[in-house]
Amino acid sequence: MTILGLIAVALGLWALVITYILAPKASEKEGHNVSGIPGIGGILLIAGFLLTPWKIFALSGAVEIVYILICIGPDIVGLMIDNINWMPPEDLEGELVAFTSYKNRYEEIRGDDLPNGGYMVNPVVRYVITKTDDGYRLYLLDMASRVVACKAFRSEEECKSATVKQARNKWKVK
């Protein structure tokens, strides 16, 4: 077990070197972001030292995990608060009926205006339903709340059934 632990410790140290020394230098050289995998080095150090007689040194791996949580923790909390308090933009045509709390990632957009009757995959984060004089509209919004697509339907239920199945039970009413 000690040999396996030492191998894990060596891999953990190598992962830390890649993440915090080599990747930033490569980012500067390449001119774009190059990243290691934060957290892997700490996890390997913890696991490796727990397999050796020097278990107290497993705390050294926890230092990286705590560092990561301190760095990204506030951003995660902020994103969660923004997700809870999100409201659709006010410039959508019609009166707001409902919007999803489900955050989708992508959706296939099919359209006659696409070449050869094809389709494209667009980032769709939320769905919003508005009521207009001639029926209901289902808006597909991206992460910046820009309209990716708008589809017209006769009823609110038709709009809801036109979304992905994971979003169908996650509607908020204004």
ChimeraX attribute file (.defattr): number of C-alpha atoms within 10 A of each C-alpha:
attribute: neighborCount
match mode: 1-to-1
recipient: residues
	/A:1	11
	/A:2	14
	/A:3	11
	/A:4	14
	/A:5	21
	/A:6	18
	/A:7	16
	/A:8	22
	/A:9	26
	/A:10	16
	/A:11	17
	/A:12	23
	/A:13	18
	/A:14	13
	/A:15	22
	/A:16	24
	/A:17	14
	/A:18	19
	/A:19	19
	/A:20	14
	/A:21	12
	/A:22	15
	/A:23	18
	/A:24	17
	/A:25	14
	/A:26	15
	/A:27	13
	/A:28	11
	/A:29	11
	/A:30	10
	/A:31	9
	/A:32	10
	/A:33	12
	/A:34	15
	/A:35	14
	/A:36	17
	/A:37	12
	/A:38	17
	/A:39	22
	/A:40	19
	/A:41	27
	/A:42	24
	/A:43	19
	/A:44	24
	/A:45	30
	/A:46	24
	/A:47	20
	/A:48	27
	/A:49	24
	/A:50	21
	/A:51	19
	/A:52	18
	/A:53	11
	/A:54	12
	/A:55	13
	/A:56	11
	/A:57	15
	/A:58	21
	/A:59	15
	/A:60	14
	/A:61	24
	/A:62	17
	/A:63	14
	/A:64	19
	/A:65	18
	/A:66	13
	/A:67	13
	/A:68	13
	/A:69	14
	/A:70	11
	/A:71	11
	/A:72	11
	/A:73	13
	/A:74	11
	/A:75	12
	/A:76	12
	/A:77	11
	/A:78	12
	/A:79	12
	/A:80	12
	/A:81	11
	/A:82	11
	/A:83	13
	/A:84	10
	/A:85	9
	/A:86	12
	/A:87	15
	/A:88	19
	/A:89	13
	/A:90	9
	/A:91	6
	/A:92	16
	/A:93	13
	/A:94	16
	/A:95	14
	/A:96	19
	/A:97	16
	/A:98	20
	/A:99	23
	/A:100	22
	/A:101	21
	/A:102	18
	/A:103	16
	/A:104	19
	/A:105	12
	/A:106	14
	/A:107	16
	/A:108	11
	/A:109	16
	/A:110	13
	/A:111	13
	/A:112	9
	/A:113	9
	/A:114	11
	/A:115	8
	/A:116	8
	/A:117	9
	/A:118	11
	/A:119	14
	/A:120	11
	/A:121	10
	/A:122	16
	/A:123	17
	/A:124	24
	/A:125	21
	/A:126	23
	/A:127	28
	/A:128	26
	/A:129	30
	/A:130	20
	/A:131	20
	/A:132	13
	/A:133	7
	/A:134	10
	/A:135	13
	/A:136	24
	/A:137	26
	/A:138	23
	/A:139	25
	/A:140	23
	/A:141	22
	/A:142	20
	/A:143	14
	/A:144	9
	/A:145	17
	/A:146	15
	/A:147	17
	/A:148	16
	/A:149	16
	/A:150	15
	/A:151	12
	/A:152	17
	/A:153	18
	/A:154	12
	/A:155	13
	/A:156	17
	/A:157	11
	/A:158	14
	/A:159	21
	/A:160	23
	/A:161	11
	/A:162	13
	/A:163	17
	/A:164	13
	/A:165	10
	/A:166	10
	/A:167	19
	/A:168	16
	/A:169	11
	/A:170	14
	/A:171	17
	/A:172	13
	/A:173	10
	/A:174	9
